[in-house]
Amino acid sequence: MSSPQTETVLFDLDGTLVDNFEAIHRCYDDVMRLMGLPGVTLEQVKRAVGGSASVTIVKLAGEANAPTALRMFREHFPSVMFHGLRPYPGCREILVSLRARGVRTAVYTNKDDACTRAILARLGIDALVDGIFGTNVHPWRKPQPEFTRYVLDSMRASPDRTIMVGDSPFDIAAARNGGLAGVHCVTTGSHAAEELAAHGPDGIHADLASLGRAALGLG
């Protein structure tokens, strides 16, 4: 269970707060086929994501094709990013409950910052968090400690009173590299409980509601 002194909670986006995998898969598959490469399945995409598009594209398209594929992905994604988009059950409730307790929250993701803000606005979640931090507006990616420090500084948050909530080893590493008080994972995203356990998070939960009860003391 997290410390009662927790003042800030940083949430990953894809696989944690929202399900955007249909759009992500559609975009990668479209790009691969346009380039004359084999299409990719939803499962292949879910296994490859987490380290930002620049990392994922190498896994799917190969090093030689990555620069062109990444450019095409970034150009194409805004036109499909709302496809199948939905918040996970408990998303709004956990953010509202934390705010009611005076706990500040932020979205901390390797997704492009502009797309992150558009998705949160589309779902009406942007007004429920105190900060939004995506990529391509600075040089960092999770799990680089510089990114975590930037988020903490921007939030005026103390690392020993901040926890991370995510769905992948990148989130666990970001929390550890940034010296956060703790990190909890949900299995709604790209990794199963057994895979997450190998990276030593402080807790693994089936969904946001379970996490809220067990790790944050929410009803």
Beta strands, then each sheet from edge to edge (+ up, - down):
strand 1: 8-11
strand 2: 18-19
strand 3: 86-87
strand 4: 104-112
strand 5: 131-135
strand 6: 162-166
strand 7: 182-186
strand 8: 203-205
sheet 1: 5+ 4+ 1+ 6+ 7+ 8+
sheet 2: 2+ 3-
end
